[in-house]
Amino acid sequence: MSRIIFCLGSNVGDRNSYLTQAINFLQIRLELTNLRQSSILQNRALLLPDAPPEWNIDFYNIAISADINLITFAPLKILKIIQKIEKDLGRINR
């Protein structure tokens, strides 16, 4: 087993719910064990000067760490699973 750390953030919709769902999906789909998480922090969005005003929504951020089997889950496989979780939660790439 190896230790892995994820930093998660959301600034759309029900931010708490998205973070909770993302953590649950990560734990199940990556078979994470011994999960620990930080407190949720609220941070201002860092925007370009010409960004639309509707993008100016504070982020909720959290860090989690857990044990993972890197023999079963190689880095590229982890990335694909993360991208699938983002899609499942409705992320729109801009």
C-alpha positions as CSV (number, residue, x, y, z in Angstrom):
1,M,0.0,0.0,0.0
2,S,1.0,3.6,-0.7
3,R,-0.3,6.9,0.6
4,I,-2.0,9.2,-1.8
5,I,-3.2,12.8,-1.4
6,F,-6.0,14.5,-3.3
7,C,-6.9,18.2,-3.2
8,L,-10.5,18.8,-4.2
9,G,-12.4,21.9,-4.9
10,S,-15.8,23.1,-6.0
11,N,-17.3,26.5,-6.8
12,V,-20.6,25.5,-8.4
13,G,-24.0,24.3,-7.1
14,D,-24.1,22.7,-3.7
15,R,-20.3,22.8,-3.1
16,N,-20.5,20.7,0.1
17,S,-22.5,18.0,-1.6
18,Y,-20.1,17.8,-4.6
19,L,-17.1,17.4,-2.3
20,T,-18.9,14.7,-0.3
21,Q,-19.9,12.8,-3.4
22,A,-16.4,13.1,-4.9
23,I,-14.8,11.7,-1.7
24,N,-17.3,8.8,-1.7
25,F,-16.7,8.0,-5.3
26,L,-12.9,8.2,-4.9
27,Q,-13.1,5.9,-1.9
28,I,-15.2,3.3,-3.6
29,R,-13.7,3.4,-7.1
30,L,-10.1,3.5,-6.0
31,E,-10.6,1.2,-3.1
32,L,-9.1,3.7,-0.7
33,T,-8.6,2.7,2.9
34,N,-7.6,4.7,6.1
35,L,-9.1,7.9,4.6
36,R,-8.4,11.1,6.4
37,Q,-9.6,14.5,5.4
38,S,-8.9,18.2,6.3
39,S,-11.5,20.7,7.2
40,I,-13.2,22.5,4.3
41,L,-11.7,25.8,3.5
42,Q,-13.5,28.6,1.6
43,N,-11.2,30.5,-0.8
44,R,-11.9,33.3,-3.3
45,A,-11.7,32.5,-6.9
46,L,-8.6,33.7,-8.7
47,L,-9.9,35.1,-12.0
48,L,-8.4,36.7,-15.0
49,P,-9.3,40.4,-15.3
50,D,-11.8,39.8,-18.2
51,A,-13.5,36.8,-16.6
52,P,-17.3,36.9,-16.5
53,P,-18.7,38.1,-13.1
54,E,-20.8,34.9,-12.7
55,W,-17.5,33.0,-12.3
56,N,-16.7,35.0,-9.1
57,I,-17.9,32.3,-6.7
58,D,-15.8,31.2,-3.7
59,F,-14.3,27.8,-3.9
60,Y,-14.7,25.1,-1.2
61,N,-11.5,23.2,-0.9
62,I,-10.5,20.0,1.0
63,A,-7.5,17.7,1.1
64,I,-7.9,14.0,1.6
65,S,-5.2,11.3,2.1
66,A,-5.7,7.6,2.0
67,D,-3.9,4.3,1.4
68,I,-4.1,2.9,-2.2
69,N,-2.8,-0.1,-4.0
70,L,-0.6,1.3,-6.7
71,I,-0.1,-2.1,-8.3
72,T,-3.9,-2.2,-9.0
73,F,-4.2,1.5,-9.7
74,A,-1.4,2.9,-11.7
75,P,-1.2,6.8,-12.1
76,L,-2.9,6.9,-15.6
77,K,-5.7,4.6,-14.3
78,I,-6.2,6.9,-11.3
79,L,-6.4,9.9,-13.7
80,K,-9.0,8.2,-15.9
81,I,-11.1,7.3,-12.8
82,I,-10.9,10.9,-11.5
83,Q,-12.0,12.3,-14.9
84,K,-14.9,9.8,-14.9
85,I,-15.9,11.0,-11.4
86,E,-15.8,14.6,-12.6
87,K,-18.0,13.8,-15.6
88,D,-20.4,11.8,-13.4
89,L,-20.8,14.8,-11.1
90,G,-21.6,17.0,-14.1
91,R,-18.4,18.9,-14.7
92,I,-18.4,20.9,-17.8
93,N,-15.0,21.5,-19.4
94,R,-14.6,25.0,-20.8
